[in-house]
C-alpha cells in the first residue's frame, strides 16, 4: 500500500493556488477577499494566527462562487492534464492520498483517478470554515490512524520534507521532483533548492515582514530624534537602536520562535553590526551629497539595504536552534 502527498507530488503544481487563480478569473467578486486575506496572512506570519485560521480567511472567497461543485469540476476539466505521468503508470486501487489541500477540491480528481481513499483538510465548500486542523505535518499521521487505523505503509511519496512524519512510518520513502523519484534519506538538494530554502522560506518571509515593520520604526524614530539632534547621521544612531529593540522582540517570537534572553539580545545586536555599518555609511554619504534634502529619505534608503546578509548572520549566530 502506497501513500502520496498531492501537490507537486501527483499534481504538477499547487492545486489550491491554481484553483484560486481560476476563481479570480471567472468570479470577479472573489477579489473582495484580496485585502482581508493579505491582512490575515500578515497576522499568521507574525505568529498571531494559526495556519488554520489564516486559511479559513483565505477560503472566504468561496462565498462568492454561485455553484462550487460546477466550478471545481470545470477546474479539473482544464487541469487534469497536470497529473504527473509517473503516478499514472504506477497508480493502484489501494493508494491513499494525504494532502493539506481542501477535501472538496481533491475529491473529484481522486474519483477520476480511481483513488478511493483521500485524507485532506476538511473545509466547508460554501464558507471556507475548517472542521478540525489543517492537514499538514504531524496532523497527516494523526488523520491516517484516526480514519484507517494505519500506522505504516510500503512506500511514501512527497515533494517536501515537511512530510517527514509520514516518511518515518514508510518502509521506503521518496522525494518527488516532477517525474523523477529520489530516495528520501539520500536526496541532496541542489544549490538552487538550498538557496530557495533559505531565501524563500517561511522563516525568511517572516524576517522580511518584521523587517518592513521595523524599517518603519527605524525611519520614524530616526526622524523624531532628528528634531532634537541637528546631525542627520547622529540622529540615526538612537533611532536605529530603538527600532532594533522592537525588531529583536518581534523576530524572537514571530520569526525564530525563541524566548527572550539577555545573551541572545546581545548576540542580536552583534548580528546587526554589518547592517548598521552599511546603513550608517549610506546615511553619511547621503547627507554629504544632499545636505539640504529631508533626512527621512536617507533613512528610507539605508533601511532597505543589507536584509539578506543580516538574516544569514542572525540565523547562524543569534538563533542557532532555528
Secondary structure, DSSP 8 states (H G I E B T S, - for coil): -EEE--BTTTBSS-HHHHHHHHHHHH-GGGGGGHHHHHHHHHHHHTTSS-HHHHHHHHGGGGGG-S-HHHHHHHHHHHHGGGB-HHHHHH--TT-EEEEEEEHHHHHHHHHHHT--EEEEE-B-TTT--BSS--S-THHHHHHHHHHH----EEEEEES-GGGHHHHTTEEEEEEEETTEEEEGGG----HHHHHHHHHTSHHHHHHHHHHHHHHHHHHHHHHHHHTTSS-HHHHHHHHHHHHHHHHHHHIIIIIS-----HHHHHHHHHHTHHHHHHHHHHHHHHHHH-TTS-HHHHHHHHHTSSHHHHHHHIIIII-TT-
